[in-house]
Amino acid sequence: MVAHDTFAPFLALLAFVWIAAKLGGECALRLKLPSVAGELGIGLALGALHRLHPGFPSLAGNPSMDLLGNLGVIVLMFAVGLESTLPQMMKVGLPSLRVAVLGVLAPMGMGLAGAFLLLPAGTPFLVDLFIGACLCATSIGISAQVLKERGAGRSPEGRVIVGAAVIDDILGLLVLTAVAGAVAAAGAGGGLPWGQLGLKLGLALGFLGVAFTLGRFATPHLFRLANRFRSEQVLLPMALGFAFLLAWLGSLAGLAAIVGAYAAGLILEPAHIQMLEDRELHRLEELIQPLVVVLAPLFFVLMGARVDLAVLLAPRTLLLAGVLAVLGVAGKYLAGYAASGGLRAPVIGWGMVPRGEVGLIFVATGSALQLNGQALLSASVQAAIVGAILLTTMAGPLGLAWSLRRAGIDGSGPSGSLH
C-alpha cells in the first residue's frame, strides 16, 4: 500500500505533464511556431506555478521525471541520427561543409564576445566560451519541417540546409565535448589545461572514429544474427540496446551520452536492418517515432521548468537573452553566404537559425557542469540562454518561410549549383 501511495501521485503528475505538453505544442503550431516552443513555454509556466504555490509538484526536482527526460533526449538524438547516414553526409558537397563550419564559428565567436561584454567582470572565460558554444547548434528537425511544408526540401538550398545542419550537429557536439572537457579538466585553478583537453578530445575523436569504422562493419553482422531470433518484435529492442550501449561507451570516452546515441543512429544504415524491417513490416524510424513523441516532450518541459521566470524577466537577463538571440541569428544568417555557387544565401542563412531541441540539449549539459565547486551556469545565465534559444526557435521558421516566399522557391525548386 505504501508503494502504491508513493507511485500514484507520480502517475497523476506524468499524465498532467503529457497533456500539458501536447496542449502547449498545439498552441505553438496554431501560431505557426515549432511545437518545441510550446512545450518549453508550458515548462516555464509549470515551473512558475510551483514557485508561486510550493504545494504544486516540482518538475525540476523530481528524480523520476528527470530520468524519463534524460531517456527522452537520448532516444531523440538516436532518431535524429537515423535520419542521415555517413555516405549521405559525404555527398552533401562543399557548400554544406562551408555553411556548417562558418555556422559554428561565427555564432560561437559572436556569442562569446557578447557574453564577455555583458557579463560581470571576473566571470570565468569558460562561462563565456560555453555560452558561445550554445549558440553554434542548429535544429535540423525544425528547418526540415518548414522545408517540407513549403515543398522546398528538394531545392538546392533545401539540400544544402539539411546537409549543413547534419554536419553542424557533428561539429557542435564536438565543440560541446571540448568545452565540457575544458571545464572538467580546469579543476580548482580555473585555467585551460591544453594537454588534458587535447587528450580528452583525442579520446572523443578516437571513439567516433572507431564507432564509424568498426561499428559500420559490425552492425550488419549483429542484425543479421538478430534476424535468426524466433521471437517477434526484435528490431526495436536491438536498435535501442545498440544506441544505449554506444551512449554508455561514448560517456566512458568523455563524450556526452547523446553523442554516442547520435553516432549509433548514423551507423545504422537502412541496408543493415533491411531484413528485420521486411520481416516486421515496419521501418525502424516508424518504430522509434512513438518513443520520441512520448519521451522527448518531457525533456523540453523539464528544461522550461528549470528556468525561473522571475529571473528570466529581470532586466539584465532579458538584455543578455536579447543580445544573444540577435548575435545567434546574425551568425547563422552570415553562414548562408558561405554556400556561394548561385545559391540564395538568405534562404540558407534563415534555415540555419533555429536552435530548438539541440540548443536545449547543450544547456542541459551545461547545467550539470561545475567549475571550482560551483555551477558553471548561474540561474540568470541559464535563463538567458534558454530565452535566446526560444527567440531563435521562433524567429528561424518565420524567417525561413519569408525568405522562401521572397525567393519564389516552390516544390521543384529553382536550378542551382552545388559546387
Order of alpha helices (4+ residues) and beta strands (2+ residues): alpha-alpha-alpha-alpha-alpha-alpha-alpha-alpha-alpha-alpha-alpha-alpha-alpha-alpha-alpha-alpha-alpha-beta-beta-alpha
